[in-house]
Structures are given as C-alpha cells and as structure tokens.
Amino acid sequence: MTRDRVRDLRRRIYLILEQGGVGDGASRLVDRLLMAVIVVNLVAVALESVPEYSERYGVVFGLIEDVSLVIFTVEYVLRLWAAPEHLPYHRLGATRARVRYALSAAGLVDLIAVLPFWFAFLVPSELRVLQVFRMVRFFKIARYSPAMRSLLDVLYRERRALIGCVVITLGTAVVAAAAMHLAEARVQPDKLGTIPQALWWAIVTLGTIGYGDVVPITVAGKIIATVTIFLGLIMMALPVGIIATAFADEIHRRNFIVTWGMIARVPLFTELDAGEIADIMELLRAEVVETGDIIVRAGDPAHSMYFIAAGEVEVVVRKEHLRLGVGQFFGEVAVLRRSRRSATATALTRTNLLVLDAQDLHALMERDPRVAARIKDVVEKRVGHEIIGAKGDLVTEEIKRHEGNIEPAKK
Ligand SMILES: Nc1ncnc2c1ncn2[C@@H]1O[C@@H]2COP(=O)(O)O[C@H]2[C@H]1O
C-alpha cells in the first residue's frame, strides 16, 4: 500500500469513528453498534451485582465482558492509529496526533475502558475496583450521543455561571451551618456541636433533600431551617434554569451535525478527495434557521458564507427573487470583496446551513485552486463580471459598478 492510500484509509477510519449522531452509512452503523455495546455493558454490570443473577447467568456476563473488551480494544487501537493529523492550521505528524488523542479526555476514557481489564485478564484477580472501571465505559456514550455531547457542551459553556451558583450555594451553606450551630450546639452537641458537623445539615437542607437525620428542636433552629429551606429552593432553581435554557438553545441551534455526506453533496466539493473533505469538515459549522428568518441582510457586514445542506433560501437581487437549494452557496460575494452584503437572503423553509467563516474561506481558496476557481466562476455569473483578484480580493472598480444594483434591505 502506498503512503497516500494508508493516509486515506486512516482518514476514512477516523471519519467513520468520529462522526456522531446522524453520520452516513458505515459511520451510523458503527455509532449504533458501539452505543449498543456500551448500554449492554452497563446493564450487565448492574445485573451482575445481584448474586442470584450473577450465579445463574455468569457465563453470559463473562461472554458480554469478553466480546466488549475485544470491541473496545479494537476501537481504541483504530482511533489511536487513525488520529487525525490533517487539521487545517495545525498540521501534526502522525505520532504527535496519536499522543494528542491518547492524552485527550476522550482518549483517556477509551483507555481506562479497556486497560484495567486486560491486566485482570492476564493476572486474574477478584478486583471489585474493576466494576467501577466498567462504569467508566458509560462516558464513552458522550461521543456517540449528540444529546449527551450537547449537554457536556452546555455545561462547559455555562461553566462560569454554574461555578457562580456553586460558590453562592456553598457560601449560604456555611452561613446557615454557622447559624444553626449557634442555635443548637448546646442542645444537640453530637449532631450540631461544630460548624463542619452543622454543614452536613445545611447542605442536605439547601439541596432540598432533607434526610431527617438532623432536625432542629429549638425555635431559633426551626426559624433558621425555614429560611434555609426557602434559600435552598432558589439556589437549586438557578443552575436548573441556566442548564435547561442553554440546553434547549443548543438542541435548537445544533440539531444536526456536519457529516461527510453533506459536504460531498455540495457540487463545489465533489472533486475533492477524502482528506480534503475531512479538512473542510473541520472548518464548517452547522446552523439551523427557521422559515422566514433573514440569514444575511443587504448592507450588513459579512463574516461568513453559507452552504445549503437542506431546505431552500431566497435571495432578492434587483427585485428578482432567486431560489437557492441544496448544495448551493451564498454570502461569498461580500466575504470575498471584504465589503457589506450585496443582497438579503431569507430562509423559505426550515433550512440547515453549513457555515464557513471568512478567514477559513480565504485560507481554503488559497490552498485549493480548484475550489477557488469554481467559487470565482459562480461569483462571476452572479454579479456579471470577473471581479475577484488572485487571492480572492475583488477589483474595486467592478464592485462600484455592482454596488449600484444592490437591493435595499427587506424586512
Ligand atoms: N445574482 C445572484 N444570484 C444568486 N445569488 C446571488 C446573486 N447576487 C448575490 N447573490 C448572493 O446573495 C448574497 C448576499 O450576500 P453576499 O453579498 O455576501 O453574497 C451574495 C451572493 O451569495
């Protein structure tokens, strides 16, 4: 096999393993298979802890474990071997790409999901710790479940607000514990004799759990508990509200994932090879717009161009209403001439867009002359002249001429 073919194979494997959720064919199949193995594993771990089941179905559990171990090991080795070195802007050598994967959170979870079991396999022992490691496999789900990934993204994005909530809650807990300690230390020295002891009561109360193992008996203690309970309701509502709102936004905004197939369907990219499509995949971001939404407005500054992955968009040019469909692009004119939008584009249906940032478009055109030539062709047809310079800049004279034809912003 030539070096190129090996590289292409690595990229294909990477894409099959990497695309989550709505990937194409093989990728979707692999996603579902791995998800199923993870879920079966977790159910098996839980059931195995019941002595009766463990005795009766021990062989089945053993088989599930062995097959899962082989599947996860093959998956890990393939991920390591195919770690992408082709990310635009930071081209890595194969070894560095592999080290980067191995040390990433996902790489470590993948490793912990298999390594301890190989040790146990080679050196048989009755390690209960292994059960805990088996639960680590649950985290692998994040990679295959878009919803789980969205939730992790939301937690990361809202981390400051959430840390703020934790700090406020802990502060309130310490104050409530101190107050309760003052009120009840004398009557309940065994449970509220110190502030750290009272902290347990405060946390359980603020968390609106109320185990009832420590309860106030003085009037002052009961008043402090009442206030703490109300504060607890507010404290718990804060993070719940933050996460729920951000999660709903995220699901709405990113309910599709950029896949190989979507890019390969864009005529502009059909001639590109696997590696180049993989490069572009890294650059594109998904965005969903609803019917009637204005995507770009004439006269607005331009920061990106758009490819239509699904749906239909209308562009109004010189009072003419043009329809653009799947595979077509728009928003490139203003980006290339570094000027304001030349027309307004509105979604005619709920539309899935692939967004390419301005700087990435310039980089892509510089790197790939075929793509650059085809974009220039389309622009030329759209605005009537060859108005793009060598590096994608537009010749100003022609822009001026075109500017006369700009359709005013439509609401
Ligand atoms: N004649 C045309 N036919 C199709 N699309 C057009 C035409 N003129 C402008 N557009 C698109 O409408 C977009 C409006 O924003 P931009 O100027 O960035 O880029 C523009 C083109 O992509």
Ligand as a Chemical Component Dictionary entry (heavy atoms), coordinates in Angstrom:
data_LIG
# 
_chem_comp.id                   LIG 
_chem_comp.type                 NON-POLYMER 
_chem_comp.pdbx_formal_charge   0 
_chem_comp.three_letter_code    LIG 
# 
loop_
_chem_comp_atom.comp_id 
_chem_comp_atom.atom_id 
_chem_comp_atom.alt_atom_id 
_chem_comp_atom.type_symbol 
_chem_comp_atom.charge 
_chem_comp_atom.model_Cartn_x 
_chem_comp_atom.model_Cartn_y 
_chem_comp_atom.model_Cartn_z 
_chem_comp_atom.pdbx_ordinal 
LIG N1  N1  N 0 -27.441 37.137 -8.981 1  
LIG C1  C1  C 0 -27.325 36.364 -7.926 2  
LIG N2  N2  N 0 -27.688 35.069 -7.969 3  
LIG C2  C2  C 0 -27.603 34.271 -6.890 4  
LIG N3  N3  N 0 -27.116 34.705 -5.720 5  
LIG C3  C3  C 0 -26.736 35.979 -5.615 6  
LIG C4  C4  C 0 -26.803 36.868 -6.694 7  
LIG N4  N4  N 0 -26.348 38.077 -6.287 8  
LIG C5  C5  C 0 -25.991 37.923 -4.991 9  
LIG N5  N5  N 0 -26.227 36.665 -4.584 10 
LIG C6  C6  C 0 -25.963 36.062 -3.264 11 
LIG O1  O1  O 0 -26.589 36.826 -2.244 12 
LIG C7  C7  C 0 -25.621 37.051 -1.251 13 
LIG C8  C8  C 0 -25.821 38.226 -0.367 14 
LIG O2  O2  O 0 -24.696 38.353 0.469  15 
LIG P1  P1  P 0 -23.239 38.457 -0.196 16 
LIG O3  O3  O 0 -23.128 39.771 -0.883 17 
LIG O4  O4  O 0 -22.229 38.139 0.807  18 
LIG O5  O5  O 0 -23.257 37.285 -1.264 19 
LIG C9  C9  C 0 -24.368 37.249 -2.085 20 
LIG C10 C10 C 0 -24.479 36.112 -3.051 21 
LIG O6  O6  O 0 -24.066 34.921 -2.472 22 
# 
loop_
_chem_comp_bond.comp_id 
_chem_comp_bond.atom_id_1 
_chem_comp_bond.atom_id_2 
_chem_comp_bond.value_order 
_chem_comp_bond.pdbx_ordinal 
LIG N1  C1  SING 1  
LIG C1  N2  SING 2  
LIG C1  C4  DOUB 3  
LIG N2  C2  DOUB 4  
LIG C2  N3  SING 5  
LIG N3  C3  DOUB 6  
LIG C3  C4  SING 7  
LIG C3  N5  SING 8  
LIG C4  N4  SING 9  
LIG N4  C5  DOUB 10 
LIG C5  N5  SING 11 
LIG N5  C6  SING 12 
LIG C6  O1  SING 13 
LIG C6  C10 SING 14 
LIG O1  C7  SING 15 
LIG C7  C8  SING 16 
LIG C7  C9  SING 17 
LIG C8  O2  SING 18 
LIG O2  P1  SING 19 
LIG P1  O3  DOUB 20 
LIG P1  O4  SING 21 
LIG P1  O5  SING 22 
LIG O5  C9  SING 23 
LIG C9  C10 SING 24 
LIG C10 O6  SING 25 
# 
